């Protein structure tokens, strides 16, 4: 029962992280990459105009490129502020607390019981055979698998 609650809490935290941070961050990254591409294009144009007769036009293009790079840097700062936001941090801390609680509560006991065929090539590595004939999955592999699964499910539920 504890394992199911832990999976649900981690899933909710992953969904919160995707909603609160990832959607806005992906938009900022798109804008930032577009600005960097424009700045690189302007720099290439400025290099082509390196003759003394076209120095003024080259300098103008270089200043535009620098302005685009500064704007991209400000978008980078906004991205870092969003990824360190209150909801994102709270979700990360909650996931860590859930993992530690699960680790402490289930240490030395199987986290879940599954059919040995379900984890066939890795069954001897991930757990031990329980007296009921099922495979007792240890807590550390269970946490790794459940975190990965909840991240994938959150990505499927909340597309960017």
N, C-alpha and C positions, 0 to 999 in steps of 0.2 A: 504494500500500500504506500509506503514511504517512497518507493521508487517511482510509482505512478505520479504522485504529487510532485516529486522533483522534476520529472520530465515535463509536466504541464507548466510548472513555474519557469523552467528554462525556456520553453517554447514561448510563453508570454513575454519574457524578457527579450528574446530574439526578435519577436514581432515589434515590440516597443523600440528596439534599437533600429530596426529597418524603417519604421515610420518616422521616428524622431530625427534620425541622422542621415541615413543612407540615401533617401530620396533627394534631399536638398544637396547633399554632397555630390551626387552624381551630376546634377544640373550644373553645379559650380565647376566640376572637373571638365565638363563639356565646354563651357565658356572659356575656361582657362586654357584648354588645349587649342581652341580656336584662336585665342589671342596670341598664344605662342607661335602658332603657324603663321599668323599675319605678320608678327614681328620678324620672324625668320625670312619671310618673303620680302618684307621691306628692306631688311639688311642685305639681301642678295641684290635687290634693285640698286641700293646705294653703292654696293661694291662695283657694279657694272658702270656706274657713272663716276668713275674715279679720275676722270681727266680734269685738268684745271678749268676748262671752260664750263663744266657742269658741276663745279664744286658746291654752289649754292643749293642746287636741287638735291645733290647727294646728302648734304648736311640736313636739309629739311626731312628727307626720308629717314635719316638716322635718328633725328629727334622724335619722329612719329613712332619708330620702332622702340625707342627707349620708353616712350609713354605707354605703349602697348605692354611692354614687359613690366612696368610698374603696376599697371592695372591687373595683370596676371598675378603679380606678387600679392596685391591686396585681396584678390579672390582666394589665393592660397591661405592667407591669414583668416579669412572668413570661414574657409573649409576647416581649418584647425579649431576655430572657435566652436563650430557646430559639432564636430566630432568629440569635443570635450564638453558638450552641453550637459545640463543638469539631468535630463531624462536618460541620456545615453550612459552617463556615469552611474546613475542609480541602477540601471539595468545590468551593467557590468558588475557592480558590487553585489547585487542580488544573486546573479549567477554564481559568483565566487562563494558567497555565503551558503547557497544551496549545495554547491559541490562539497564544501568543507563539512557541512552538516551530514550530508549523505555518507561521506567518507568516514566520519566519526561514528555514526549510527550503525553502519553496516560492515565495519571492519571485522574480518574474521568470519563473517556469515555471507551466504550467497545473497546477492542483490535481487536476482530473479531466477526462476527455474524455467528452463527451456528444454525442448527436445534436443538431444545430442546431434541429430541429423541437420538441425537448423544451422549449426555452426560447424559443420562437418570437418573441413580441413584444419580448423583452429580450435576445436573443442578441448583438446588436452592443454592448450596454452591458456585459454581464456577462463577455464573453470575446472571444477571437479564434479565427479558423478555423485549426486545426492542419494541418500538411501531410498528415495522414491523411484530411482531409475532415471530421473531427469538430470540435466546438466545444471549445476549451480554456478551461475555466472558471477565472477568476482566483481567487487565494487569498482575498481579502477577501469577495467575494460568496459563495464556497463556505463560508466560516466562518459568515457570517450565515445562510445557508440551513440549514446543518447544525445550528447551535445552535437555530434555531427548530424544526426537525424533531425534534431529540432532546428538546426540552422538551415538544412535543406528544405524542411517543411515550411519554415518562415519565409524562405525565398520564393517558394511556390505560392504561398498565400498572399504575400505582399510583393508583387513584382515592381521593379523600379521602372 
